[in-house]
Amino acid sequence: MRSLVLCLVVLPFVISWKGSSETNQAGISSESQSTSQVRDLPRITNSIGMKLVLIPKGKFTMGSPQSEESRRDDETQHEVTISKDHYLGVYEVTQAQYEQVMGMNPSVFQG
């Protein structure tokens, strides 16, 4: 979980991206995206070598359909709105990257 938090907390201060409400600057509609469009989203590499992909603002359905096999009760489908474009790490944050940004490594396991 810390890797996700690091990406979401550190990156908004580094990168700013403006898009319209219907189609962002990458030309991708907020309404729906095909697999090829997701693959073609803008990517950057930051100053410590982390690869990041643009997550455009928009809406999507989160959760599992009732017909899904092995669906749990806490997987109810609901609409999620992402109100601003942002960049997210393509891979998990490594301990070395975390330490480079935060200046410490709180992990009990070193690797």
C-alpha positions as CSV (number, residue, x, y, z in Angstrom):
1,M,0.0,0.0,0.0
2,R,2.9,2.4,0.7
3,S,4.0,2.2,-2.9
4,L,0.6,3.5,-4.1
5,V,0.5,6.2,-1.5
6,L,4.0,7.4,-2.5
7,C,3.0,7.7,-6.2
8,L,-0.2,9.6,-5.4
9,V,1.2,11.9,-2.8
10,V,4.6,12.8,-4.4
11,L,3.6,13.0,-8.1
12,P,0.9,15.7,-8.0
13,F,3.4,18.2,-6.8
14,V,5.8,17.4,-9.7
15,I,3.5,17.1,-12.7
16,S,0.5,19.1,-13.8
17,W,-1.7,18.1,-16.8
18,K,-4.7,20.0,-18.0
19,G,-7.5,18.4,-20.0
20,S,-11.1,19.2,-21.0
21,S,-14.1,17.6,-19.4
22,E,-14.9,15.4,-22.4
23,T,-11.6,14.6,-24.1
24,N,-8.2,15.1,-22.5
25,Q,-5.1,16.4,-24.3
26,A,-4.1,12.8,-25.2
27,G,-7.3,12.7,-27.3
28,I,-8.9,10.0,-25.0
29,S,-12.5,10.3,-24.1
30,S,-13.4,10.3,-20.4
31,E,-16.4,8.2,-21.2
32,S,-14.8,5.0,-22.4
33,Q,-11.4,3.6,-23.4
34,S,-10.4,0.5,-25.4
35,T,-7.5,-1.6,-24.4
36,S,-5.4,-0.1,-27.2
37,Q,-6.1,3.4,-26.0
38,V,-5.0,2.5,-22.5
39,R,-1.7,1.0,-23.9
40,D,-1.1,4.3,-25.8
41,L,-1.6,6.6,-22.8
42,P,1.3,9.1,-22.3
43,R,4.1,7.8,-20.3
44,I,7.1,9.6,-18.7
45,T,10.1,8.7,-16.6
46,N,10.8,10.8,-13.6
47,S,14.2,12.0,-12.3
48,I,14.9,8.7,-10.3
49,G,13.9,6.4,-13.2
50,M,10.3,5.6,-12.2
51,K,8.1,4.9,-15.2
52,L,4.7,6.7,-14.9
53,V,1.5,6.6,-17.0
54,L,-1.2,9.3,-17.3
55,I,-4.5,8.3,-15.7
56,P,-7.0,10.6,-17.3
57,K,-10.0,12.0,-15.4
58,G,-13.3,10.3,-16.0
59,K,-15.7,7.7,-14.6
60,F,-15.6,4.0,-14.4
61,T,-17.5,1.1,-12.8
62,M,-15.6,-0.5,-9.9
63,G,-16.7,-3.9,-8.4
64,S,-17.8,-7.3,-9.7
65,P,-21.1,-8.1,-11.5
66,Q,-23.5,-10.2,-9.4
67,S,-23.1,-13.0,-12.0
68,E,-19.3,-13.3,-11.4
69,E,-18.3,-16.7,-10.0
70,S,-16.8,-16.5,-6.5
71,R,-18.0,-12.9,-6.1
72,R,-18.0,-11.6,-2.5
73,D,-20.6,-9.4,-0.8
74,D,-18.1,-6.5,-0.6
75,E,-17.6,-6.3,-4.3
76,T,-20.8,-4.3,-5.2
77,Q,-20.5,-2.4,-8.4
78,H,-20.4,1.4,-8.1
79,E,-19.4,4.4,-10.2
80,V,-16.1,6.0,-9.4
81,T,-15.1,9.5,-10.6
82,I,-11.5,10.6,-11.1
83,S,-11.8,14.4,-11.1
84,K,-8.2,15.3,-12.2
85,D,-5.7,13.7,-14.6
86,H,-2.7,12.4,-12.7
87,Y,0.3,10.2,-13.3
88,L,0.7,6.8,-11.6
89,G,3.7,4.5,-11.3
90,V,3.6,1.6,-13.9
91,Y,5.4,-0.6,-11.3
92,E,5.5,-0.8,-7.6
93,V,7.9,1.5,-5.8
94,T,11.1,-0.3,-4.9
95,Q,12.7,0.2,-1.5
96,A,15.6,2.0,-3.2
97,Q,13.2,4.5,-4.9
98,Y,11.3,5.0,-1.7
99,E,14.5,5.7,0.2
100,Q,15.7,8.1,-2.5
101,V,12.5,10.2,-2.2
102,M,11.8,9.9,1.5
103,G,15.3,9.7,2.8
104,M,14.6,6.5,4.9
105,N,13.6,2.9,4.5
106,P,11.1,1.8,7.2
107,S,10.8,-1.8,5.9
108,V,11.8,-4.6,8.3
109,F,12.8,-6.6,5.2
110,Q,15.7,-5.2,3.2
111,G,16.0,-6.0,-0.5
